[in-house]
Amino acid sequence: MNSKNSFTYVISSDERTNTTANQITYDIDFGGFSGKNQDYNCEVLSFSINGRTTATPADIGYLMFMCENLNDDGFFMVRKVSNRDCLISIVPLSAVIDASCQADGSVGISFKVNNCQMRRPVKFKFLKPDFTAPTSATEINVGAETKWVLVLRLTPID
């Protein structure tokens, strides 16, 4: 890998192609990079959401932010999620009890993404600790839409 050719790639929930309000999944087109490199190491640098979540019931505690069809290697929670899913971040809900707060998720997760010259659809989603989807207007999209911003570092693999 050549880190001097790394670049920052920012994705937000506002970029989704499924535009109905209060989504619980976010369809986004990823890739379409020009240049000679096709494969990249992807590292999560930052992940933030607005406070439109709730920490009740108390047994939730955190949400996992996942992406389907993005990663090409690694095992994320074997036998709990599809091998097409990768973990992007874990968001502690204790910090977002009040809808006016923002929460920062975990960072440093990395994985390989192949064939980035081709633009392709990926699906971002939140999961509860029991690997089920959160309920809109109860656990996410509380009072208004849950918005998020994801910052990645992409490093070409030679």
URKA-V247899 format. One record per pair of residues at least 24 apart in sequence whose C-alpha atoms are under 10 Angstrom apart, sorted by the first residue. I is the first residue (numbers start at 1). J is the second residue. Records with the same first field share a line. If there is no record, write none. Layout:
I = J ; J
This chain:
1 = 39 ; 40 ; 41 ; 155 ; 156 ; 157 ; 158
2 = 40 ; 41 ; 155 ; 156 ; 157 ; 158
3 = 41 ; 153 ; 154 ; 155 ; 156 ; 157
4 = 155 ; 156
5 = 154 ; 155 ; 156 ; 157
6 = 40 ; 41 ; 42 ; 153 ; 154 ; 155 ; 156 ; 157
7 = 42 ; 152 ; 153 ; 154 ; 155 ; 156
8 = 42 ; 43 ; 44 ; 45 ; 151 ; 152 ; 153 ; 154 ; 155
9 = 42 ; 44 ; 45 ; 150 ; 151 ; 152 ; 153 ; 154
10 = 45 ; 46 ; 47 ; 149 ; 150 ; 151 ; 152 ; 153
11 = 47 ; 148 ; 149 ; 150 ; 151 ; 152
12 = 47 ; 48 ; 49 ; 147 ; 148 ; 149 ; 150 ; 151
13 = 49 ; 124 ; 145 ; 146 ; 147 ; 148 ; 149 ; 150
14 = 147 ; 148 ; 149
15 = 149
16 = 121 ; 122 ; 123 ; 124
17 = 121
21 = 141 ; 144 ; 145 ; 146
22 = 136 ; 137 ; 140 ; 141 ; 142 ; 144 ; 145 ; 146 ; 147
23 = 125 ; 135 ; 136 ; 140 ; 141 ; 145 ; 146 ; 147
24 = 124 ; 125 ; 126 ; 127 ; 133 ; 134 ; 135 ; 136 ; 137 ; 140 ; 141 ; 145 ; 146
25 = 66 ; 67 ; 123 ; 124 ; 125 ; 126 ; 133
26 = 67 ; 122 ; 123 ; 124 ; 125 ; 126
27 = 67 ; 68 ; 121 ; 122 ; 123 ; 124 ; 125
28 = 119 ; 120 ; 121 ; 122 ; 123 ; 124
29 = 118 ; 119 ; 120 ; 121 ; 122 ; 123
30 = 69 ; 70 ; 116 ; 117 ; 118 ; 119 ; 120 ; 121 ; 122 ; 123
31 = 70 ; 113 ; 114 ; 115 ; 116 ; 117 ; 118 ; 119 ; 120 ; 121 ; 122
32 = 115 ; 116 ; 117 ; 118 ; 119 ; 120
33 = 115 ; 116 ; 117 ; 118 ; 119
34 = 116 ; 117 ; 118
35 = 116 ; 117
36 = 117 ; 156 ; 158
37 = 114 ; 115 ; 116 ; 117 ; 155 ; 156 ; 157 ; 158
38 = 113 ; 114 ; 115 ; 116 ; 117 ; 118 ; 156 ; 157 ; 158
39 = 72 ; 112 ; 113 ; 114 ; 115 ; 116 ; 117 ; 154 ; 155 ; 156 ; 157 ; 158
40 = 72 ; 111 ; 112 ; 113 ; 114 ; 115 ; 116 ; 153 ; 154 ; 155 ; 156 ; 157 ; 158
41 = 71 ; 72 ; 110 ; 111 ; 112 ; 113 ; 114 ; 152 ; 153 ; 154 ; 155 ; 156 ; 157
42 = 70 ; 71 ; 108 ; 109 ; 110 ; 111 ; 112 ; 113 ; 152 ; 153 ; 154 ; 155 ; 156
43 = 88 ; 107 ; 108 ; 109 ; 110 ; 111 ; 112 ; 151 ; 152 ; 153 ; 154 ; 155
44 = 87 ; 88 ; 89 ; 105 ; 106 ; 107 ; 108 ; 109 ; 110 ; 111 ; 150 ; 151 ; 152 ; 153 ; 154
45 = 89 ; 105 ; 106 ; 107 ; 108 ; 109 ; 110 ; 150 ; 151 ; 152 ; 153
46 = 88 ; 89 ; 104 ; 105 ; 106 ; 107 ; 108 ; 149 ; 150 ; 151 ; 152 ; 153
47 = 88 ; 89 ; 90 ; 91 ; 103 ; 104 ; 105 ; 106 ; 107 ; 148 ; 149 ; 150 ; 151 ; 152
48 = 89 ; 91 ; 102 ; 103 ; 104 ; 105 ; 106 ; 147 ; 148 ; 149 ; 150 ; 151
49 = 91 ; 96 ; 101 ; 102 ; 103 ; 104 ; 105 ; 146 ; 147 ; 148 ; 149 ; 150
50 = 96 ; 99 ; 100 ; 101 ; 102 ; 103 ; 104 ; 141 ; 144 ; 145 ; 146 ; 147 ; 148 ; 149
51 = 93 ; 95 ; 96 ; 97 ; 98 ; 99 ; 100 ; 101 ; 102 ; 103 ; 140 ; 141 ; 142 ; 143 ; 144 ; 145 ; 146 ; 147 ; 148
52 = 96 ; 97 ; 98 ; 99 ; 100 ; 101 ; 102 ; 103 ; 137 ; 138 ; 139 ; 140 ; 141 ; 142 ; 143 ; 144 ; 145 ; 146 ; 147
53 = 93 ; 95 ; 96 ; 97 ; 98 ; 99 ; 101 ; 102 ; 103 ; 134 ; 136 ; 137 ; 138 ; 139 ; 140 ; 141 ; 142 ; 143 ; 144 ; 145 ; 146
54 = 93 ; 94 ; 95 ; 96 ; 97 ; 98 ; 99 ; 137 ; 138 ; 139 ; 140 ; 141 ; 142
55 = 92 ; 93 ; 94 ; 95 ; 96 ; 97 ; 98 ; 138 ; 139 ; 140
56 = 93 ; 94 ; 97 ; 138 ; 139
57 = 138 ; 139
58 = 93 ; 94
59 = 128 ; 129 ; 130
60 = 92 ; 93 ; 94 ; 127 ; 128 ; 129 ; 130 ; 134 ; 139
61 = 91 ; 92 ; 93 ; 94 ; 95 ; 128 ; 129
62 = 90 ; 91 ; 92 ; 93 ; 94 ; 95 ; 105 ; 126 ; 127 ; 128 ; 129
63 = 89 ; 90 ; 91 ; 92 ; 93 ; 105 ; 125 ; 126 ; 127 ; 128 ; 129 ; 130 ; 131 ; 133 ; 134 ; 139 ; 140
64 = 88 ; 89 ; 90 ; 91 ; 92 ; 105 ; 106 ; 125 ; 126 ; 127 ; 128 ; 129 ; 131 ; 133
65 = 89 ; 90 ; 91 ; 105 ; 106 ; 124 ; 125 ; 126 ; 127 ; 128
66 = 90 ; 123 ; 124 ; 125 ; 126 ; 127
67 = 122 ; 123 ; 124 ; 125 ; 126
68 = 121 ; 122 ; 123 ; 124 ; 125
69 = 113 ; 120 ; 121 ; 122 ; 123 ; 124
70 = 111 ; 112 ; 113 ; 114 ; 116 ; 120 ; 121 ; 122 ; 123 ; 124
71 = 110 ; 111 ; 112 ; 113 ; 114 ; 122
72 = 111 ; 112 ; 113 ; 114 ; 115
73 = 110 ; 111 ; 112 ; 113 ; 114
74 = 110 ; 111 ; 112
75 = 111
77 = 131
80 = 130 ; 131
81 = 127 ; 131 ; 132
85 = 122 ; 123 ; 124 ; 125
86 = 110 ; 111 ; 124
87 = 111 ; 124 ; 125 ; 126 ; 127
88 = 124 ; 125 ; 126 ; 150 ; 152
89 = 126 ; 150
90 = 126 ; 127 ; 128 ; 129
91 = 126
99 = 141 ; 142 ; 143 ; 144 ; 146
102 = 147 ; 148
103 = 148
104 = 148 ; 149
105 = 150
107 = 150 ; 151 ; 152
108 = 152
109 = 152
110 = 152 ; 153 ; 154
111 = 154
112 = 154 ; 155 ; 156 ; 157
113 = 154 ; 155 ; 156 ; 157
114 = 157
116 = 156
